[in-house]
Amino acid sequence: MSGVTVFVAIVVFYLLSCIKIIYEYERGVVFRLGRLLPVRGAGIRLIFWPIERLVRIDLRLITLDIPPQDTITRDNVSVKVNAVCYLRVIDANRVVNQVKDANYVYATSQLAQTTLRSVIGQVELDELLAEREKVNARLQTILDQHTEPWGVKVTLVEVKQVDLPEEMRRAIAKQAEAERERRAKIIHAEGEAQASTRLAEAASMLATQPLSIQLRYLQTLTEIGIERNTTIVFPVPVDFISAWLKLGK
């Protein structure tokens, strides 16, 4: 009886050890005598070891930090760029069969680093700073094309930070300052041109109506009187002085 009890206990222990629980966010890849079986979904599954082997694959979104990469842009500017990559598994069978030890995160990380250096070397500094969305889209497209055979989907790649040398920062600051000065001079010149045009129109209008200048003088005197000034400096028309000179002769 003792031998039977031990045998039953061993069988019960073996059956209990064969019970595996797969969570909702996981998929189970099962090999039976080396052959691949259909993917096991969430729930309680029986894995008869050593005939069968279970590999768990996480389907949740993974955030992959791409370390800073020292590279040179197309216009020969040395920069240090880092980025972040978001990926998830879409086919658990391919991940296990295509990537050794199912270490797809490490494989994607290495691919992302080399791709980041390659893409940065194909763009100029101005494009990298001003059109970052295009650079991100190009990185995401290249990575997704290479990881798709692995059963991995790269959903998004974002360049986080671009570190420039101190000399380049000063050069960019000088360029921005010169650009602002140029715009200020253009705006000032355009204002002068518009003002001169308006003054010429006003002068031609006043020339057609001589009495309008006198009305303007009276309006100016009224405005000065409201301010209660003790001293009033008022211009005298040249035509008025020339008329008095003619009378003196």
matplotlib code that plots the C-alpha trace (Angstrom):
import matplotlib.pyplot as plt

x = [0.0, 2.8, 4.2, 0.8, 0.4, 3.8, 3.0, -0.4, 1.3, 3.9, 1.2, -0.9, 2.2, 3.1, -0.4, -0.4, 3.0, 1.5, -1.1, 0.0, -1.9, -1.6, -2.6, -4.8, -1.9, 0.2, 0.3, 1.8, 4.0, 4.1, 6.6, 5.7, 8.8, 10.3, 7.3, 5.4, 1.8, -0.9, -0.6, -2.3, -4.5, -5.3, -6.6, -5.6, -3.5, -1.9, 1.7, 3.0, 6.7, 9.2, 7.2, 6.0, 7.7, 5.9, 7.3, 5.4, 5.3, 4.1, 1.8, 1.8, 3.3, 7.0, 8.8, 12.3, 14.8, 17.3, 20.7, 22.3, 24.1, 27.0, 26.6, 27.2, 24.4, 24.6, 25.9, 28.8, 27.5, 28.3, 25.3, 24.2, 20.6, 18.5, 15.0, 12.3, 10.6, 7.2, 6.7, 4.5, 4.3, 1.7, 2.7, 4.1, 5.0, 7.3, 9.0, 10.0, 11.1, 12.8, 14.6, 17.0, 15.8, 12.8, 14.9, 13.2, 13.6, 17.4, 17.3, 15.0, 17.2, 20.3, 18.5, 17.0, 20.5, 22.0, 18.9, 19.0, 22.6, 21.9, 18.8, 20.5, 23.4, 21.0, 19.4, 20.7, 20.7, 17.9, 15.7, 16.4, 15.4, 12.5, 11.0, 11.3, 8.0, 9.4, 12.5, 10.3, 8.1, 11.2, 12.6, 9.3, 8.9, 12.4, 12.2, 8.8, 9.9, 12.8, 10.8, 7.7, 9.2, 10.0, 6.3, 7.0, 5.2, 6.9, 4.1, 6.0, 9.5, 10.1, 13.4, 13.6, 16.6, 19.3, 22.5, 24.6, 28.2, 28.6, 30.1, 27.1, 24.7, 26.4, 26.4, 22.6, 22.0, 23.9, 22.0, 18.6, 19.7, 20.7, 17.4, 15.4, 17.4, 16.8, 13.0, 13.0, 14.8, 12.4, 9.4, 10.8, 11.5, 8.0, 6.5, 8.6, 7.4, 3.8, 4.1, 5.7, 3.0, 0.3, 2.0, 2.3, -1.5, -2.3, -0.1, -1.7, -5.1, -4.3, -2.9, -6.2, -8.0, -6.0, -8.6, -8.1, -4.7, -6.2, -8.8, -6.0, -4.3, -7.4, -7.9, -4.3, -4.9, -8.0, -6.1, -3.3, -5.8, -7.3, -4.0, -3.6, -0.1, 1.6, 3.8, 2.5, 4.9, 2.9, 4.3, 3.4, 2.8, 5.4, 2.8, 1.5, 4.9, 5.5, 2.2, 3.3, 6.7, 5.0, 2.8, 5.9, 7.5]
y = [0.0, 2.4, 1.9, 2.7, 5.7, 7.0, 6.4, 8.2, 11.1, 11.4, 11.3, 14.0, 16.1, 15.7, 16.7, 19.7, 20.8, 20.5, 23.2, 26.6, 29.8, 32.2, 35.8, 37.9, 40.0, 36.9, 34.2, 30.8, 29.3, 25.5, 23.0, 19.3, 17.2, 20.1, 20.8, 24.1, 24.0, 26.6, 29.6, 29.1, 31.9, 33.1, 30.7, 27.4, 25.2, 21.8, 21.5, 17.9, 18.3, 17.1, 16.3, 19.9, 23.2, 26.5, 30.0, 33.0, 36.1, 39.4, 41.4, 44.6, 47.8, 48.2, 51.5, 51.2, 54.0, 54.5, 55.7, 58.9, 58.4, 60.5, 61.1, 63.7, 65.3, 65.6, 69.2, 68.0, 69.1, 66.8, 66.1, 63.7, 62.4, 60.1, 58.8, 56.6, 53.7, 52.1, 48.5, 45.4, 41.8, 41.0, 37.3, 35.3, 32.3, 34.4, 36.1, 32.7, 31.2, 34.2, 35.8, 33.8, 33.3, 35.5, 38.5, 40.8, 43.9, 43.7, 43.0, 46.0, 48.2, 47.4, 48.0, 51.3, 52.6, 51.9, 53.2, 56.4, 57.1, 56.3, 58.5, 61.5, 61.2, 61.7, 64.9, 68.4, 70.1, 72.6, 69.7, 67.8, 70.7, 72.1, 69.0, 66.5, 64.8, 63.7, 62.3, 60.4, 59.0, 57.9, 56.1, 54.4, 53.2, 51.7, 50.0, 48.6, 47.1, 45.3, 44.1, 42.9, 39.5, 39.0, 39.5, 42.8, 46.1, 49.4, 51.8, 55.1, 56.5, 60.0, 61.9, 63.3, 65.5, 66.9, 68.1, 70.6, 71.7, 75.0, 76.6, 75.6, 77.0, 80.4, 80.3, 79.6, 82.3, 84.8, 83.7, 84.1, 87.6, 88.7, 87.4, 89.4, 92.5, 92.0, 91.7, 94.8, 96.9, 95.6, 96.4, 99.9, 100.6, 99.4, 101.8, 104.7, 103.9, 103.8, 107.0, 108.9, 107.7, 108.9, 112.2, 112.8, 112.1, 114.5, 117.2, 116.9, 117.0, 120.1, 121.8, 121.5, 123.1, 126.1, 126.7, 123.2, 124.1, 126.9, 124.6, 122.3, 125.1, 126.1, 122.4, 122.3, 125.5, 124.0, 120.8, 122.9, 125.1, 122.1, 121.0, 124.5, 125.1, 128.4, 128.6, 127.9, 127.4, 127.5, 127.4, 130.3, 129.4, 130.6, 131.9, 134.2, 135.7, 136.1, 138.0, 140.5, 141.0, 141.9, 144.5, 146.0, 146.5]
z = [0.0, 0.7, -2.8, -4.3, -2.2, -3.2, -6.9, -6.6, -4.8, -7.6, -10.3, -8.4, -8.0, -11.7, -12.8, -10.5, -11.9, -15.5, -14.7, -16.1, -15.9, -18.8, -18.1, -20.3, -21.5, -22.4, -25.0, -24.6, -27.3, -26.9, -28.4, -28.3, -29.0, -30.8, -33.0, -32.7, -31.6, -32.0, -29.6, -26.3, -25.1, -21.6, -19.0, -17.4, -19.6, -19.2, -20.3, -20.0, -19.2, -20.5, -23.7, -24.0, -23.3, -22.7, -23.6, -22.3, -24.5, -23.1, -25.5, -23.6, -24.9, -24.2, -23.9, -25.2, -24.4, -27.2, -25.6, -26.9, -30.1, -31.3, -35.0, -37.7, -39.8, -43.6, -43.2, -41.0, -37.6, -34.7, -32.5, -29.8, -30.2, -28.1, -28.7, -27.3, -29.1, -28.4, -29.6, -28.9, -30.0, -32.6, -33.4, -30.5, -32.7, -34.9, -31.9, -30.5, -33.8, -35.3, -32.3, -30.2, -26.6, -27.6, -26.6, -29.1, -26.9, -27.1, -30.9, -31.4, -29.2, -31.3, -34.5, -33.3, -32.3, -35.7, -37.5, -35.5, -36.5, -40.1, -40.4, -38.6, -41.0, -43.9, -42.7, -42.2, -38.8, -39.7, -40.8, -37.6, -35.5, -37.4, -39.1, -36.3, -37.2, -40.5, -38.9, -36.4, -39.2, -41.1, -38.1, -37.3, -40.9, -41.2, -37.8, -38.5, -41.8, -40.1, -37.1, -38.9, -39.8, -36.1, -35.2, -33.5, -34.3, -33.8, -33.1, -32.5, -32.4, -31.0, -30.9, -27.4, -27.2, -29.6, -27.9, -29.9, -29.3, -27.5, -30.6, -32.7, -30.0, -30.2, -34.0, -34.0, -31.4, -33.6, -36.7, -34.8, -33.6, -37.1, -38.5, -35.9, -36.7, -40.4, -39.9, -37.7, -40.4, -43.0, -40.9, -40.1, -43.8, -44.8, -42.2, -43.5, -47.1, -46.0, -44.0, -46.8, -49.2, -46.8, -46.3, -50.0, -50.4, -47.6, -49.0, -52.5, -50.9, -48.8, -51.9, -53.7, -50.7, -49.3, -46.5, -45.1, -43.8, -41.8, -40.3, -39.3, -37.5, -35.6, -34.6, -33.4, -31.3, -29.8, -28.8, -27.2, -25.3, -23.7, -22.3, -20.4, -21.5, -20.5, -23.6, -27.1, -30.0, -33.2, -36.7, -39.1, -42.7, -45.1, -47.5, -44.7, -44.2, -47.9, -48.2, -45.5, -47.2, -50.4, -48.7, -47.1, -50.5]

ax = plt.figure().add_subplot(projection="3d")
ax.plot(x, y, z, "-o")
ax.set_aspect("equal")
plt.show()
